Amino acid sequence: MAKVKTLPVLAPDTVPCCPPLNERPLTAEEAVRTAVMFKALGDPVRLRLFSAVASHPGGEVCVCDIPDVGVSQPTVSHHLKKLREAGLLASERRGTWVYYRVEPSVLAAMGGLLTTAAS
């Protein structure tokens, strides 16, 4: 099986990677990290998959329980892999099924980036 390189947005329990966009200009490293995240979410199917995982009761979902997003199962797997590589999803294999979850720190980072900086 091929190794997948993951670009972590945040390690669990850390401060968001980047300041709010109106606080100061992003550094080159922050811009790269942020662009990877937004590029992965720039596809409508990936955005729907991310939303399906993030909003699933219990905080995680089996790939077998992800609702139909209008593409074939191999295409769903491809898009889930892209979201994992961008550091937006974590996955765990349990038997024959893979379970996906969005780490709370990822949502905090996304929210923090788009929040207005305190004055």
N, C-alpha and C positions, 0 to 999 in steps of 0.2 A: 504494500500500500504506500502511495506517495505521501511524503511529509507535507503538511500544509503550513506555510509561514503565516503567522498571525501578527498583525500590527496592533498591539494593545492600545486602546484609547485610554484606559485607566486600569490600574491594579485595584482590586477590591479595597474598600475603606480608605481611599486616598482623596485628595482634594481634586476638583476638576482640573483638567490639563491646561485650560486656557481661560483667560479673564473674559468677562463680557466684552462683546465687540466694540462697545462704545467707551470702554475704560482706557484702552491704549491699543496701538497697532499690534497685531500678532507678530511674533518672531517667525523666522523662516521655518523652524521646527514645528511650532504650533500651527502654522498655516498648512504644512504638509499633513500633519496628523488630522487636522480638521477637514481638509480637502478629501482625504481618503474616506472619512466617515460620510461626508455629504455625497461623494461620488457613488458610494455603495447604495445610499438611499435615493439617488437620482433616478433610479429605474422604478416605474410604477409597480411592477410585480414585486420587487424587493421591498418597497415601502409597504405594500399590503402584507407581505410575509412578516416583516418586522413588527408591524402593528398587530398581526394575529398572535404572534408569540408574546409580545409585550402585554397584551390585554387578556391573555388566557388566564382563567381562574387558577390559582395555585402558583402562578409565576413561571410555569414551564409547560411545554406541550410536546407530546410525542409527534414525530413526523407523520405518523399514521392518522393523527387527529387534526392536522392543519386543514382548515377549510379550503375548498376549491377556489383557486385564484385565476382560473381560466387558461392554465398551461399544463402540459404533461408532467408526470411525476419526475422524469429525469431532469426536466427544466426547473422544477421546484428544487430539486437537490442541488443543481448548479447555482441557483440564486442563494440558497441557504449557505452554500460553501463561500460565496462571495461575501455575504454578511459576516460569516465567521472570520474570514481573512482580514476584514476591515476592523475586527475587534468589537463588533456590535453584538454578536451572539456568542454564547458559550454552548457547547454540546457535550453530551455524555451518552455513550453507547450502553444500553442495557439489553443484553441478549441480542435479538435481531433488530431491535428498534433503537433509534437515536432520539434523545430528548433535547430540546432547545430551550434556552432561557436568555433573557436580557439581564445582564448584571445591573443592579441598582446604580452603581457608579457610572455606568454608561448613560443612563437617563439623567443623572445629576449633571454630568458633563455637558450633555446636549442642552439641558435647560439652563445651566449656568452661562453657557456661551451666548445664548439668545436673550438673557435677562439684562435689564438695564442696570448699569453699575450704580452703587449707592453714591450719593453726593456727599 
